[in-house]
Amino acid sequence: MTDTVETLERVKALMIEGGLPPTPINYDLCYRYVAATDAGFVKAVDAARREGKFNGRTATRLRATFFGQTEEDVLAELMDETKDQLDRIAEHVESSGGDARLYKQALDGSSRSLEKGLDPDTHRALLTKMAAATQAMIEKTSQLEDQLVSSSKEILSLRRDLEKARSESRTDPLTGLPNRKAFNAYLEAQTARALADRKPLTLCFLDIDHFKNFNDRWGHALGDEVLRLVAQSMEHFFHGLGFAARYGGEEFVIVLPGKDLEAAGDIAEQFRDFIGSRTIRSKQRNEDVGKITLSLGVSQMRRDDSLESFIDRADTALYAAKQGGRNQVAIEAPATEVAA
């Protein structure tokens, strides 16, 4: 509990130092710094603090640079729009509530007057006044209903925009696969689950061999088609097996819950064979341009792993596959302290 309180106090102090509004986005950013989840990010924040330049603008820039979270600003804007819409509804409801109280007072007054027994002319005048008050109340109620209907539609539209922005912030626009941000969130959740359930968790990094040379020879348009082909193949092949994402450039990653090194290695080998059997065809040139191959590296989570060390070992295995001649799967050496 003491560590938690100290962490919260440090996060609060950093937000105050930078003059950052107490929003979830800023809290998350400061928490990442205090928790030291990214060494490069911590170093950049330290530099900004030493220069006295840690402020809202710097925080936004660092967030975009290290975590790709500029979309969060879109989410925040949508949330503000929703709040404004709800505030307008509240104003109308409050106004109508006041009109309803006035209407009740008018009815109560009319009721007392009728109990006294009035002459016909006064009686007619009173009924006319009551009718006018009733009509005014009907119009107010109708206006409120129209406003509620309109606001409901606007809020529904904002909600859809919010969901779309949230989805887009975690999706790679070229391939349609989850992006690195979504991968990091998924991996973090799965590592916690694997440790709790004492089940294995493996990670596979894959890289398209000689992709730069392919781009230089055939052009980036065909290169993008290859990236989409690999992504679609991953989505189909790993459906029900694991979580596939684009890590960046020509590098992809797969998380395989419940699979140990041997099983993950077999799966990676099957996918390597599957991609290697495909022939790439240029629609513009109307000709086959050959085949592509993959290098893959596999690691398994250990009990003492951080996310960074787990990822680094898979990346190291991928590097070994490339150094070994590419078009192969490299599996890290088994460890005694795995998470299973």
matplotlib code that plots the C-alpha trace (Angstrom):
import matplotlib.pyplot as plt

x = [0.0, 2.9, 4.4, 1.1, 0.6, 4.2, 3.6, 0.4, 2.1, 5.0, 2.5, 0.6, 3.8, 4.9, 1.5, 1.7, 5.3, 4.3, 1.0, -0.9, -4.6, -5.7, -7.0, -6.7, -4.4, -2.0, -2.2, -1.3, 1.6, 3.0, 2.4, 4.5, 7.3, 7.1, 6.8, 9.7, 8.0, 10.1, 13.7, 13.8, 10.7, 12.0, 15.2, 13.3, 11.2, 14.2, 15.9, 12.8, 12.6, 16.2, 15.7, 12.5, 10.5, 8.2, 4.7, 1.5, 2.9, 6.0, 3.8, 1.7, 4.8, 6.4, 3.2, 3.0, 6.7, 6.9, 3.3, 1.6, -1.3, -2.2, -5.6, -6.3, -6.7, -9.5, -11.1, -10.9, -12.4, -15.3, -15.8, -15.9, -18.6, -20.6, -20.4, -21.5, -24.5, -25.4, -25.1, -27.6, -30.0, -29.7, -30.4, -33.6, -34.7, -34.1, -35.9, -38.9, -38.9, -39.3, -42.1, -43.8, -43.6, -45.1, -47.9, -48.7, -48.9, -51.3, -53.5, -53.5, -54.5, -57.3, -58.5, -58.8, -60.6, -63.1, -63.9, -65.0, -67.8, -67.4, -69.8, -69.9, -67.7, -64.9, -65.3, -64.8, -61.8, -60.2, -60.8, -59.2, -56.2, -55.9, -56.2, -53.4, -51.2, -51.9, -51.0, -47.8, -46.9, -47.7, -45.4, -42.6, -43.0, -43.0, -39.8, -38.2, -39.2, -37.8, -34.6, -34.2, -34.7, -32.2, -29.7, -30.1, -29.3, -26.3, -25.0, -25.4, -23.4, -20.7, -20.6, -20.1, -17.4, -15.8, -15.8, -14.4, -11.6, -10.8, -10.7, -8.6, -6.1, -5.3, -5.4, -2.7, -4.2, -2.3, -2.9, -5.9, -4.1, -3.9, -0.9, 1.9, -0.2, -2.8, -0.1, 1.4, -1.9, -2.8, 0.6, 0.5, -2.9, -1.8, 1.4, -0.6, -3.1, -0.3, 1.4, -1.9, -3.0, 0.6, 0.2, 2.8, 2.9, 5.0, 5.9, 6.8, 8.4, 8.5, 10.2, 9.7, 13.1, 14.9, 11.8, 13.8, 15.3, 11.8, 10.5, 13.4, 12.9, 9.1, 8.0, 6.3, 2.8, 3.5, 5.4, 2.2, 0.3, 2.8, 2.4, -1.4, -1.0, 1.1, -1.3, -4.4, -2.6, -1.8, -5.3, -6.6, -3.9, -3.7, -7.5, -8.3, -4.6, -3.2, -3.1, -1.4, -0.3, 1.9, 4.9, 6.3, 7.7, 7.9, 7.9, 5.0, 4.3, 2.1, 1.2, 0.4, -1.3, -1.1, 1.7, 5.1, 8.3, 7.9, 4.3, 4.9, 7.9, 5.9, 3.1, 5.7, 7.3, 3.8, 3.2, 6.6, 5.9, 2.4, 3.8, 6.7, 4.2, 2.5, 3.5, 3.3, 1.7, 1.9, -1.5, 0.0, 2.7, 0.4, 3.2, 4.5, 7.3, 8.3, 7.9, 8.6, 10.1, 9.9, 12.4, 10.8, 12.0, 10.2, 10.6, 8.6, 7.8, 9.7, 8.7, 11.2, 10.3, 9.4, 7.5, 10.7, 12.9, 10.2, 10.0, 13.8, 14.4, 11.9, 13.6, 17.0, 15.7, 14.5, 17.9, 19.4, 17.1, 18.3, 21.9, 21.5, 20.5, 16.8, 13.7, 13.8, 12.5, 14.9, 13.7, 15.4, 17.1, 14.6, 14.9, 14.1, 12.2, 9.3, 5.9, 4.1]
y = [0.0, 2.4, 1.9, 2.6, 5.8, 6.9, 6.2, 8.2, 11.1, 11.1, 11.1, 14.0, 15.9, 15.5, 16.6, 19.7, 20.4, 20.3, 22.2, 19.2, 19.1, 16.1, 14.0, 10.2, 10.8, 12.9, 10.6, 7.7, 9.6, 10.5, 7.0, 5.6, 7.9, 7.1, 3.3, 3.6, 1.4, 2.8, 3.7, 6.0, 7.8, 8.3, 9.7, 12.2, 13.4, 13.8, 15.9, 18.1, 18.6, 19.6, 22.2, 23.4, 22.5, 19.8, 21.2, 20.3, 20.7, 18.6, 15.9, 15.7, 15.5, 12.8, 10.8, 10.8, 9.9, 7.0, 5.6, 6.8, 8.1, 11.3, 9.6, 10.0, 13.7, 12.9, 10.7, 13.5, 16.0, 13.6, 13.2, 17.0, 17.2, 14.5, 16.4, 19.6, 17.8, 16.4, 19.8, 21.2, 18.4, 19.2, 22.9, 22.0, 19.5, 22.1, 24.8, 22.5, 21.6, 25.2, 25.6, 22.6, 24.1, 27.4, 25.4, 23.6, 26.9, 28.1, 25.0, 25.3, 28.9, 28.2, 25.3, 27.5, 30.2, 27.7, 26.4, 29.9, 29.9, 32.6, 34.4, 33.1, 35.9, 35.4, 31.7, 32.0, 34.2, 31.8, 28.8, 30.9, 31.5, 27.8, 26.8, 29.3, 27.9, 24.3, 25.1, 26.8, 23.7, 21.4, 23.5, 23.4, 19.6, 19.2, 21.3, 19.2, 16.0, 17.3, 18.3, 14.9, 13.1, 15.3, 15.1, 11.3, 11.1, 13.4, 11.4, 8.1, 9.6, 10.8, 7.4, 5.8, 8.3, 7.6, 3.8, 4.3, 6.6, 4.1, 1.3, 3.3, 4.2, 0.5, -0.5, -0.4, 1.6, -0.2, -3.8, -3.6, -5.7, -4.5, -2.0, -2.0, -0.1, -2.8, -5.5, -4.0, -3.9, -7.4, -8.8, -7.1, -8.6, -12.1, -12.1, -11.4, -14.2, -16.7, -16.1, -16.4, -19.5, -21.0, -21.6, -21.0, -18.0, -17.6, -14.7, -14.9, -12.1, -12.4, -10.3, -10.4, -11.3, -8.7, -6.5, -3.3, -4.9, -6.0, -2.5, -1.0, -3.5, -3.6, -0.3, 0.6, 0.0, -3.7, -3.7, -2.5, -5.3, -7.8, -6.4, -6.7, -10.3, -11.3, -9.6, -11.2, -14.6, -14.1, -13.1, -16.2, -18.6, -17.6, -17.1, -19.0, -19.7, -16.4, -12.6, -11.2, -7.6, -5.4, -4.3, -1.8, -1.7, -5.3, -6.8, -8.6, -10.3, -13.1, -13.8, -17.5, -18.1, -21.6, -22.7, -23.7, -23.3, -26.6, -26.0, -22.4, -23.4, -25.9, -23.3, -20.8, -23.3, -24.1, -20.5, -20.0, -22.9, -21.4, -18.0, -19.6, -21.5, -18.3, -16.6, -12.8, -11.4, -7.8, -6.7, -3.6, -5.7, -8.7, -11.0, -13.1, -11.5, -14.5, -15.7, -14.1, -15.8, -15.1, -15.2, -15.9, -15.9, -17.5, -16.9, -18.1, -16.0, -16.6, -15.9, -13.1, -11.5, -7.9, -7.1, -5.6, -8.7, -11.0, -9.0, -8.6, -12.4, -12.9, -10.2, -11.7, -15.1, -13.3, -11.8, -15.3, -16.5, -13.7, -14.3, -18.0, -17.4, -16.2, -18.2, -20.1, -20.3, -19.7, -20.7, -19.4, -21.9, -23.4, -21.9, -23.6, -20.5, -20.4, -19.1, -22.5]
z = [0.0, 0.9, -2.6, -4.2, -2.3, -3.0, -6.8, -6.8, -5.0, -7.5, -10.4, -8.9, -8.3, -11.9, -13.2, -11.0, -12.1, -15.8, -15.2, -16.8, -16.4, -14.2, -17.2, -17.6, -20.6, -18.6, -15.6, -17.8, -19.3, -15.9, -14.5, -17.4, -16.4, -12.6, -13.3, -15.8, -18.4, -21.2, -20.7, -23.7, -22.6, -19.1, -20.5, -22.7, -19.8, -17.6, -20.3, -20.7, -16.9, -16.6, -19.3, -17.6, -20.7, -19.3, -20.1, -21.9, -25.3, -24.5, -23.0, -26.1, -28.3, -26.2, -26.1, -29.9, -30.2, -27.8, -27.6, -30.7, -28.7, -30.6, -31.2, -27.5, -28.2, -30.6, -27.9, -25.4, -27.8, -28.5, -24.7, -24.3, -27.1, -25.3, -22.0, -23.7, -25.2, -21.8, -20.2, -22.8, -21.9, -18.2, -18.9, -20.8, -18.1, -15.4, -17.3, -17.9, -14.3, -13.4, -15.9, -14.4, -10.9, -12.3, -14.0, -10.8, -9.0, -11.6, -11.3, -7.5, -7.7, -10.2, -8.1, -5.0, -7.0, -8.4, -4.9, -3.9, -6.5, -9.2, -11.5, -15.1, -16.6, -14.0, -14.4, -18.2, -17.7, -15.3, -17.7, -20.5, -18.3, -17.4, -21.1, -22.0, -19.2, -20.3, -23.9, -22.8, -20.8, -23.7, -26.0, -23.4, -23.0, -26.8, -27.1, -24.4, -26.2, -29.5, -27.8, -26.0, -29.3, -31.1, -28.3, -28.2, -31.9, -31.4, -28.4, -30.4, -33.2, -30.8, -29.3, -32.7, -33.4, -30.1, -30.7, -34.2, -33.0, -30.2, -32.7, -35.2, -32.5, -32.1, -35.8, -38.4, -41.3, -44.1, -43.1, -40.8, -38.2, -34.6, -34.2, -31.7, -29.1, -29.3, -29.1, -26.0, -24.2, -25.2, -24.2, -20.9, -20.1, -21.3, -19.3, -16.1, -17.0, -17.8, -14.5, -12.6, -14.4, -14.5, -18.3, -21.0, -23.2, -26.3, -28.6, -32.2, -34.2, -38.0, -40.7, -44.5, -45.9, -48.1, -48.1, -48.8, -51.9, -53.0, -52.6, -54.5, -57.4, -57.7, -56.1, -52.8, -54.2, -54.7, -51.4, -49.7, -51.4, -50.0, -46.5, -46.8, -48.1, -45.1, -42.8, -44.3, -44.2, -40.5, -39.7, -41.3, -40.1, -36.5, -36.0, -32.8, -32.1, -31.1, -31.5, -34.6, -35.0, -37.1, -35.1, -37.6, -41.1, -42.5, -38.9, -37.4, -34.1, -32.8, -29.2, -28.6, -25.2, -23.8, -26.3, -25.1, -27.2, -29.0, -30.0, -31.0, -33.0, -35.0, -35.6, -36.8, -39.1, -40.6, -41.2, -42.8, -45.2, -45.9, -46.9, -48.9, -51.0, -52.2, -55.5, -55.7, -58.8, -59.9, -61.2, -62.9, -64.8, -65.1, -64.2, -61.4, -59.4, -57.4, -53.8, -50.5, -47.4, -43.7, -40.8, -37.4, -33.8, -30.9, -27.1, -24.1, -21.0, -17.9, -14.3, -13.9, -17.3, -17.8, -21.1, -22.4, -21.7, -23.1, -26.3, -26.5, -26.5, -29.3, -31.2, -30.5, -31.8, -35.0, -35.4, -35.1, -37.9, -40.2, -39.3, -40.0, -43.6, -43.3, -44.4, -41.1, -37.6, -34.6, -31.2, -28.0, -25.8, -23.2, -19.7, -16.4, -15.1, -17.6, -16.5, -16.7]

ax = plt.figure().add_subplot(projection="3d")
ax.plot(x, y, z, "-o")
ax.set_aspect("equal")
plt.show()
